[in-house]
Amino acid sequence: MLRGPDLPQGLQAQVAALGWHLLLTGPPHLWPDQRLAPVLAGRADLITVHRLADRGPWPGVAQALVRPDGHVGYVARGADLEGLRAYAARWLPIGPM
C-alpha cells in the first residue's frame, strides 16, 4: 500500500481530514469542474478535490484518489478520467445498496 504523499509539504495534513481526497496535478485548465462532474456526481460530499498544479508529488499530469485511511487507492498519469470513474463506481457506488 502506498501512503498518501506529503508533497507539497503539508498535504498529508490536508488529506488526514475524513473522507476521500482527489489529488490532481498538471495545468489547472485540465481539471475544470465540468470534467470532474461524472466522477463526483452523487459523491461530491464524500470527495474533496485538491488541484495541486505543478506542486504535486508526481511530475506532469496525474490524478490520485486517497482513501479515508490515508493510503492511495488509485493513481494514474494523464488526464483521462475513465479509470478514476470506474474506481469510484466500484468503491463509492451511487444510490441504494
Backbone hydrogen bonds in HBPLUS format (Angstrom, degrees):
<---DONOR---> <-ACCEPTOR-->    atom                        ^
c    i                          cat <-CA-CA->   ^        H-A-AA   ^      H-
h    n   atom  resd res      DA  || num        DHA   H-A  angle D-A-AA Bond
n    s   type  num  typ     dist DA aas  dist angle  dist       angle   num
A0072-VAL N   A0002-LEU O   2.72 MM  70  5.54 166.1  1.73 166.8 171.9     1
A0004-GLY N   A0070-GLY O   2.75 MM  66  5.56 153.8  1.82 163.5 160.2     2
A0011-LEU N   A0008-PRO O   2.95 MM   3  5.74 147.7  2.05 152.5 153.9     3
A0014-GLN N   A0010-GLY O   3.28 MM   4  6.67 149.3  2.38 144.9 153.2     4
A0014-GLN N   A0011-LEU O   2.98 MM   3  5.04 117.4  2.38  97.0 112.9     5
A0015-VAL N   A0011-LEU O   2.93 MM   4  6.28 157.6  1.99 157.8 164.0     6
A0016-ALA N   A0012-GLN O   2.98 MM   4  5.96 109.8  2.48 135.2 150.7     7
A0016-ALA N   A0013-ALA O   3.36 MM   3  5.08 152.0  2.44  92.1 100.0     8
A0020-TRP N   A0046-LEU O   3.01 MM  26  6.06 164.6  2.03 168.1 168.0     9
A0048-THR N   A0020-TRP O   2.90 MM  28  6.29 163.2  1.93 147.8 149.7    10
A0021-HIS N   A0066-VAL O   2.99 MM  45  5.00 156.7  2.04 140.2 147.0    11
A0066-VAL N   A0021-HIS O   2.75 MM  45  5.00 170.1  1.76 151.7 151.9    12
A0022-LEU N   A0048-THR O   2.80 MM  26  6.05 157.8  1.85 149.5 157.3    13
A0050-HIS N   A0022-LEU O   2.74 MM  28  5.93 160.5  1.78 178.5 171.6    14
A0023-LEU N   A0064-ALA O   2.72 MM  41  5.06 162.9  1.74 154.5 159.7    15
A0064-ALA N   A0023-LEU O   2.88 MM  41  5.06 145.0  2.00 144.4 151.9    16
A0024-LEU N   A0050-HIS O   2.94 MM  26  6.18 161.0  1.98 168.9 166.1    17
A0052-LEU N   A0024-LEU O   2.76 MM  28  5.80 160.1  1.80 164.0 171.1    18
A0025-THR N   A0062-ALA O   2.89 MM  37  5.16 171.3  1.90 150.2 150.8    19
A0026-GLY N   A0053-ALA O   2.76 MM  27  4.63 165.2  1.78 123.9 123.4    20
A0030-LEU N   A0027-PRO O   2.98 MM   3  5.82 166.6  2.00 128.0 132.3    21
A0031-TRP N   A0028-PRO O   3.02 MM   3  5.58 160.6  2.06 119.1 124.8    22
A0035-ARG N   A0032-PRO O   3.00 MM   3  5.54 136.7  2.19 114.0 125.2    23
A0036-LEU N   A0032-PRO O   3.36 MM   4  6.75 147.2  2.47 148.4 157.6    24
A0036-LEU N   A0033-ASP O   3.10 MM   3  5.17 124.3  2.42  98.0 112.3    25
A0037-ALA N   A0033-ASP O   2.99 MM   4  6.08 123.9  2.31 145.1 160.6    26
A0039-VAL N   A0036-LEU O   2.98 MM   3  5.49 131.7  2.22 116.0 128.8    27
A0040-LEU N   A0036-LEU O   2.98 MM   4  6.14 160.4  2.02 157.2 163.4    28
A0041-ALA N   A0037-ALA O   2.81 MM   4  5.57 132.9  2.04 152.3 160.1    29
A0043-ARG N   A0040-LEU O   2.67 MM   3  4.88 161.1  1.70 135.4 137.1    30
A0044-ALA N   A0040-LEU O   2.96 MM   4  5.00 108.0  2.50 168.3 152.7    31
A0046-LEU N   A0043-ARG O   2.73 MM   3  5.13 158.6  1.77 119.6 127.0    32
A0047-ILE N   A0043-ARG O   3.07 MM   4  6.25 141.1  2.23 159.4 170.7    33
A0055-ARG N   A0052-LEU O   2.88 MM   3  5.37 161.0  1.92 142.7 143.9    34
A0078-GLY N   A0061-VAL O   2.83 MM  17  4.99 161.3  1.87 130.4 127.2    35
A0063-GLN N   A0076-ALA O   2.90 MM  13  5.51 153.8  1.97 160.7 167.8    36
A0076-ALA N   A0063-GLN O   2.91 MM  13  5.51 152.4  1.99 159.9 165.9    37
A0065-LEU N   A0074-TYR O   2.79 MM   9  5.12 154.1  1.86 141.5 148.0    38
A0073-GLY N   A0065-LEU O   2.88 MM   8  5.78 156.2  1.94 160.4 166.1    39
A0074-TYR N   A0065-LEU O   3.38 MM   9  5.12 153.7  2.46 136.2 139.9    40
A0067-ARG N   A0071-HIS O   2.77 MM   4  5.51 160.4  1.81 170.8 164.7    41
A0070-GLY N   A0067-ARG O   2.97 MM   3  5.47 161.7  2.01 121.5 124.0    42
A0085-ARG N   A0081-LEU O   2.83 MM   4  6.01 158.7  1.88 155.4 161.9    43
A0086-ALA N   A0082-GLU O   2.94 MM   4  6.17 158.5  1.99 148.9 154.2    44
A0087-TYR N   A0083-GLY O   2.93 MM   4  6.15 157.1  1.99 146.3 152.8    45
A0088-ALA N   A0084-LEU O   2.90 MM   4  6.10 167.3  1.91 154.1 157.3    46
A0089-ALA N   A0085-ARG O   2.92 MM   4  6.11 152.4  1.99 144.4 152.6    47
A0090-ARG N   A0086-ALA O   3.06 MM   4  6.28 146.1  2.18 143.4 151.7    48
A0090-ARG N   A0087-TYR O   3.14 MM   3  5.21 122.6  2.49  95.7 109.8    49
A0091-TRP N   A0087-TYR O   2.99 MM   4  6.22 169.0  2.00 160.8 162.7    50
A0092-LEU N   A0088-ALA O   2.69 MM   4  5.06 145.5  1.81 139.4 147.0    51
